[in-house]
Structure formats: structure tokens, C-alpha cells
Amino acid sequence: MAKKGNSIIKGIEIHDLITILNKAYADEWLAYYQYFIEAKVIKGIMKDAAIAELTQHATDELRHANLVADRIIQLGGTPLLNPQDWFKHTNCGYDAPNDFDVVAILEDSIKGEQCAISVYSQIADMTKDKDIVTYDIVSQILADEVEHEEDLQALHDDISDFVESLRRKL
């Protein structure tokens, strides 16, 4: 554990911060898998565009897990070691896709991003002016999650608008 690095943390118990970060770590791994598997099973109109988006988001979630794990270790903690623990400690959960339609998959993904935005907003609020390193990391991740939600919502809206225009023509 970095003693001088941890000495800059003010007003937060490091143990509590590690616990919160481990929950975010669990979320990132579950989000990674959710995007990975959704990209494999998705069906329907414009699925290739959705696959590209989901695959990119999976890559980003894995990068987020790495950032969070590194910070947990810097703080003297250990990232969750057993994937079964991800389900016990998650904030956002994991919903296995049961409707492979592109619109349903995108709706599930948007819901996941909205949860991640809430989680990282809370961590940013908690660490602002108290732990600049963690604040910086979660701010970067939060910006990605906001962008993910926007990307998914735009694709969802484009597909929904296209389908609606087809229905009007029939």
C-alpha cells in the first residue's frame, strides 16, 4: 500500500472506499459480459450497427474494470477474486438477455448505463475534494458511461423511428 499516496485521502475511510470500488468493479465485469453476450445473440434490423456499439462498450467496460482494480490495489485492497462474488456485490445486477430483438437488447443496455451513471455519480460526489485520484478515475469512467447511454439511446431511437416509418407506410 502506498503510504504517501493514501495520505492525500481526507474524510473517507479507505476500507469503505475499497468496498464501494469493489461493487463498481463487480458492475464493470457484469456489464462487460452483458455487452459481450448481447453482441453474440442480438437479432433484427440494423443488428450490425448494434453489434459494433455493444462490442465497443464491452471493451470499454473491461478497461473500466482494470482502472477500478488498479485503484483498489493502490488503496491496499484486493479486487473481488471470485466471479460469484460479482453477483453478491453488484450495484446494477445482471439481466441475462431473454429477448434477442435489437430494440429489447438496446433497452436493457440503456438501463444498465443509467445505473452505472448513478453509481459513478455517487462515487464522484463522495470523493470530490477528498480523494482526487479516485475522483479522477471515476470522472473518466462516468464520462464514458454518459457517452454509452447517448450512443445506445441514439441507435435505439433511429431503429424505432425507422420501424415506425415502415409501419405508417403499410
C-alpha positions in Angstrom: 0.0 0.0 0.0 1.3 3.4 -0.9 1.5 5.3 2.4 2.2 8.8 1.0 -0.4 8.3 -1.8 -3.0 7.3 0.7 -2.2 10.1 3.0 -3.8 12.5 0.5 -7.2 11.0 1.2 -9.2 13.1 3.6 -12.5 12.4 5.2 -13.1 9.0 3.7 -12.4 5.6 5.3 -10.2 3.7 2.9 -11.8 0.4 3.8 -15.2 1.9 2.9 -13.9 3.3 -0.3 -12.4 -0.1 -1.3 -15.8 -1.7 -0.6 -17.6 0.8 -2.8 -15.0 0.4 -5.5 -15.3 -3.4 -5.4 -19.0 -3.1 -6.0 -18.2 -0.9 -9.1 -15.6 -3.5 -10.1 -18.3 -6.2 -10.0 -20.6 -4.0 -12.1 -17.9 -3.5 -14.7 -17.3 -7.2 -15.1 -21.0 -8.0 -15.3 -21.5 -5.1 -17.8 -18.6 -6.4 -19.9 -20.2 -9.9 -20.1 -23.7 -8.4 -20.7 -22.4 -6.5 -23.8 -20.3 -9.4 -24.9 -23.1 -11.9 -24.9 -25.7 -9.4 -26.3 -23.5 -8.8 -29.3 -23.5 -12.5 -29.9 -27.2 -13.2 -29.7 -28.8 -10.0 -31.0 -31.2 -10.2 -33.9 -33.2 -7.9 -36.0 -32.9 -4.8 -38.1 -29.7 -2.8 -38.0 -28.1 -5.5 -35.8 -24.7 -4.9 -37.3 -24.7 -1.3 -36.1 -25.8 -2.6 -32.6 -23.1 -5.3 -32.6 -20.4 -2.7 -33.3 -21.7 -0.5 -30.5 -22.1 -3.4 -28.0 -18.6 -4.7 -28.8 -17.0 -1.3 -28.3 -18.9 -0.9 -25.0 -17.7 -4.3 -23.8 -14.1 -3.2 -24.5 -14.7 0.0 -22.5 -16.2 -1.9 -19.6 -13.2 -4.2 -19.4 -11.0 -1.1 -19.4 -13.1 0.3 -16.6 -12.7 -2.9 -14.6 -8.9 -2.6 -15.0 -8.9 1.0 -13.8 -11.0 0.2 -10.8 -8.9 -2.9 -9.9 -5.7 -0.8 -10.1 -7.2 1.8 -7.8 -8.3 -0.8 -5.3 -4.8 -2.2 -5.2 -3.3 1.2 -4.8 -5.5 1.7 -1.8 -4.2 -1.5 -0.2 -7.2 -3.6 -1.1 -7.9 -6.7 -3.2 -10.3 -6.7 -6.1 -13.0 -9.3 -5.9 -11.3 -12.6 -6.8 -14.2 -14.9 -7.4 -16.7 -14.1 -10.2 -19.5 -15.5 -8.0 -18.8 -12.5 -5.7 -19.7 -10.1 -8.6 -23.3 -11.1 -8.2 -23.2 -10.7 -4.4 -21.7 -7.2 -4.5 -23.1 -5.6 -7.7 -25.0 -2.3 -7.7 -26.6 -2.8 -11.1 -27.0 -6.5 -11.3 -27.1 -8.7 -14.4 -30.1 -9.4 -16.5 -29.4 -12.3 -19.0 -31.0 -11.3 -22.3 -34.2 -13.2 -22.9 -35.5 -11.2 -25.9 -32.8 -11.1 -28.6 -34.6 -8.3 -30.6 -32.3 -5.4 -31.2 -34.7 -2.9 -29.6 -35.1 -5.0 -26.4 -31.3 -5.5 -26.2 -30.7 -1.8 -26.5 -33.3 -1.0 -23.9 -31.6 -3.4 -21.4 -28.2 -1.8 -22.2 -29.6 1.7 -21.7 -30.9 0.7 -18.3 -27.5 -0.7 -17.4 -25.8 2.5 -18.4 -28.2 4.6 -16.4 -27.4 2.5 -13.3 -23.7 3.0 -13.9 -24.2 6.7 -14.3 -25.9 6.8 -10.9 -23.2 4.7 -9.2 -20.3 6.7 -10.6 -22.1 10.0 -9.8 -22.4 8.9 -6.2 -18.7 7.9 -6.0 -17.6 11.2 -7.7 -19.7 13.1 -5.1 -18.2 11.1 -2.3 -14.6 11.5 -3.4 -14.7 15.1 -4.7 -12.2 17.2 -2.7 -11.4 14.1 -0.6 -9.6 11.7 -2.9 -8.5 13.3 -6.1 -7.1 10.1 -7.6 -10.3 8.1 -7.2 -12.3 11.1 -8.2 -10.3 11.5 -11.4 -10.7 7.8 -12.3 -14.5 7.7 -11.6 -14.9 11.0 -13.5 -13.3 9.4 -16.6 -15.5 6.4 -16.3 -18.6 8.5 -15.7 -17.9 10.4 -18.9 -17.7 7.1 -20.8 -20.9 5.8 -19.3 -22.8 9.0 -20.2 -21.4 8.7 -23.8 -22.5 5.0 -23.8 -26.0 5.9 -22.8 -26.2 8.6 -25.5 -24.8 6.2 -28.2 -27.3 3.5 -27.3 -30.2 5.8 -27.0 -29.5 7.4 -30.4 -29.3 3.9 -32.0 -32.4 2.8 -30.3 -34.3 5.9 -31.4 -33.0 5.6 -35.0 -34.2 2.0 -35.2 -37.5 2.7 -33.5 -38.1 5.7 -35.9 -37.3 3.6 -38.9 -39.6 0.8 -37.8 -42.4 3.3 -37.1 -42.0 4.9 -40.6 -42.3 1.4 -42.2 -45.5 0.7 -40.2 -47.0 4.0 -41.4 -46.3 3.1 -45.0 -48.0 -0.3 -44.6 
